[in-house]
Amino acid sequence: MCAVERKSIDDLVASLTSGRLRYALAELAALPRAAVVVEEGYSRVFAVKYVRPAMVADGLAELQVRWPNVPIVHCETRKLAEEWTYRYLAAAHIWAHEEPAAQARIGTLEDFTLANGPAAPQPSDAELREWAKERGLAVSDRGRVSREIREEWRRSRGGPDPGVSAREP
């Protein structure tokens, strides 16, 4: 697992001063690989308006000390930030597939097939009613949706009967 949080200088300053960046870095630090990339050079920190530049620089330094495994990378332009992000994610992808410790922690691509994934969410009664009305089927406006409607929905999808357990007659 890998993530990159991209920020403009204005977004960086706003999220730093509001405290949102602290929470974002805490979440990113839980991942095996993560980074923050700023779409402006570090020198731009000292040219921000409405906030003391020293406060921004001190805040960034504090975050790097607190979460050293989440680098904050400053790129000169948005295009360079995109390029850096692309290369970082590609390198993390290779690392995840070649590093045995990473594979043990996050699994392999074979572990992420549709057969191993969660079941598709079943429609709510409101969604089933809407589906039935669109097809001209008689359905009550309130209460439980009839078994016949549920079975018809299942047949149209070729999947399990929504909302009916195996123990139900």
C-alpha positions as CSV (number, residue, x, y, z in Angstrom):
1,M,0.0,0.0,0.0
2,C,1.2,3.4,-0.9
3,A,-0.2,6.9,-1.0
4,V,0.9,10.4,-2.1
5,E,-0.8,13.5,-0.8
6,R,-0.3,16.4,-3.3
7,K,-0.6,20.0,-2.1
8,S,-0.4,23.4,-3.6
9,I,1.4,25.9,-1.4
10,D,-2.0,27.5,-0.4
11,D,-3.5,24.1,0.5
12,L,-0.3,23.2,2.4
13,V,-0.5,26.4,4.5
14,A,-4.2,26.1,5.1
15,S,-4.0,22.5,6.1
16,L,-1.0,23.1,8.3
17,T,-2.5,26.1,10.1
18,S,-5.9,24.3,10.6
19,G,-4.3,21.1,11.9
20,R,-5.6,18.9,9.0
21,L,-2.1,18.2,7.8
22,R,-1.2,16.7,11.2
23,Y,-4.1,14.2,10.9
24,A,-3.3,13.5,7.3
25,L,0.4,12.7,8.1
26,A,-0.7,10.4,11.0
27,E,-2.9,8.4,8.6
28,L,-0.2,8.3,5.9
29,A,2.4,7.1,8.5
30,A,0.2,4.0,9.0
31,L,1.0,2.9,5.4
32,P,4.1,1.1,4.4
33,R,5.1,3.9,2.0
34,A,3.6,7.4,1.8
35,A,4.7,10.9,1.0
36,V,3.5,14.5,0.7
37,V,4.5,16.4,-2.4
38,V,4.2,20.1,-2.6
39,E,3.7,21.7,-6.0
40,E,6.0,24.6,-5.2
41,G,9.6,25.0,-4.1
42,Y,10.5,25.3,-0.4
43,S,11.5,28.9,-0.9
44,R,7.8,29.7,-1.7
45,V,7.1,29.0,2.0
46,F,8.8,32.2,2.9
47,A,6.7,34.2,0.5
48,V,3.2,33.2,1.8
49,K,0.7,35.9,2.7
50,Y,-1.6,36.1,5.8
51,V,0.6,33.7,7.8
52,R,4.0,34.3,9.2
53,P,6.4,32.3,7.0
54,A,8.4,31.2,10.1
55,M,5.3,29.5,11.5
56,V,4.9,27.5,8.3
57,A,8.5,26.5,8.2
58,D,8.5,25.5,11.9
59,G,5.2,23.6,11.4
60,L,6.7,21.6,8.5
61,A,9.9,20.9,10.5
62,E,7.8,19.7,13.4
63,L,5.8,17.4,11.2
64,Q,8.9,15.9,9.6
65,V,10.4,15.2,13.1
66,R,7.1,13.7,14.3
67,W,6.6,11.5,11.2
68,P,10.0,11.0,9.6
69,N,8.8,8.0,7.5
70,V,6.5,10.4,5.5
71,P,8.7,12.7,3.5
72,I,7.4,16.2,2.5
73,V,8.9,16.8,-0.9
74,H,8.9,20.2,-2.5
75,C,8.9,20.4,-6.3
76,E,9.2,23.6,-8.3
77,T,6.1,23.1,-10.5
78,R,3.0,21.1,-10.7
79,K,4.4,19.2,-13.6
80,L,7.5,18.2,-11.6
81,A,5.2,17.2,-8.7
82,E,3.2,14.9,-11.1
83,E,6.5,13.4,-12.4
84,W,7.8,12.8,-8.9
85,T,4.5,11.3,-7.8
86,Y,4.4,9.0,-10.8
87,R,8.0,7.8,-10.2
88,Y,7.4,7.4,-6.4
89,L,4.3,5.3,-6.9
90,A,6.0,3.1,-9.6
91,A,9.0,2.5,-7.2
92,A,6.6,1.6,-4.4
93,H,4.8,-0.8,-6.6
94,I,8.0,-2.6,-7.5
95,W,9.0,-2.6,-3.9
96,A,5.7,-4.1,-2.8
97,H,6.2,-7.0,-5.3
98,E,9.8,-7.7,-4.6
99,E,10.2,-7.1,-0.9
100,P,9.2,-10.3,1.1
101,A,8.3,-8.3,4.2
102,A,5.9,-6.2,2.1
103,Q,4.3,-9.2,0.5
104,A,3.8,-10.8,3.9
105,R,2.1,-7.7,5.2
106,I,-0.1,-6.7,2.2
107,G,-0.3,-9.9,0.2
108,T,0.3,-10.5,-3.5
109,L,-1.8,-9.6,-6.6
110,E,-3.2,-13.1,-6.6
111,D,-4.7,-12.4,-3.2
112,F,-6.8,-9.6,-4.7
113,T,-9.0,-11.4,-7.1
114,L,-12.8,-10.8,-7.3
115,A,-13.4,-14.3,-5.9
116,N,-11.5,-13.2,-2.7
117,G,-13.2,-9.8,-2.5
118,P,-16.2,-8.9,-0.5
119,A,-19.7,-9.7,-1.8
120,A,-21.4,-6.9,-3.7
121,P,-23.7,-4.9,-1.5
122,Q,-27.4,-5.9,-1.7
123,P,-30.0,-3.4,-2.7
124,S,-32.1,-1.7,-0.1
125,D,-35.8,-2.1,0.0
126,A,-36.2,1.3,-1.6
127,E,-33.8,0.4,-4.4
128,L,-35.7,-2.8,-5.0
129,R,-39.0,-0.9,-5.1
130,E,-37.6,1.5,-7.6
131,W,-36.2,-1.3,-9.7
132,A,-39.6,-3.1,-9.7
133,K,-41.6,0.0,-10.6
134,E,-39.2,0.7,-13.5
135,R,-40.1,-2.7,-14.9
136,G,-43.8,-2.4,-14.2
137,L,-43.9,-5.0,-11.4
138,A,-46.4,-4.6,-8.6
139,V,-44.7,-3.6,-5.4
140,S,-46.0,-2.1,-2.2
141,D,-44.9,1.4,-1.2
142,R,-44.2,0.4,2.4
143,G,-43.2,-2.7,4.4
144,R,-41.0,-5.5,3.4
145,V,-40.4,-6.2,-0.3
146,S,-42.0,-9.4,-1.4
147,R,-40.0,-12.6,-2.0
148,E,-41.2,-12.7,-5.6
149,I,-39.7,-9.2,-6.3
150,R,-36.4,-10.3,-4.6
151,E,-36.3,-13.5,-6.6
152,E,-37.0,-11.6,-9.9
153,W,-34.2,-9.2,-9.0
154,R,-31.8,-12.1,-8.3
155,R,-32.7,-13.8,-11.6
156,S,-32.1,-10.6,-13.5
157,R,-28.6,-10.4,-12.0
158,G,-27.8,-14.1,-11.9
159,G,-26.7,-13.8,-8.3
160,P,-27.8,-14.6,-4.8
161,D,-31.2,-13.6,-3.6
162,P,-30.9,-10.2,-1.7
163,G,-31.9,-10.2,1.9
164,V,-32.9,-13.9,2.0
165,S,-30.8,-16.1,4.2
166,A,-30.0,-19.7,3.4
167,R,-32.2,-20.7,6.4
168,E,-35.3,-19.0,5.1
169,P,-37.9,-21.3,3.4
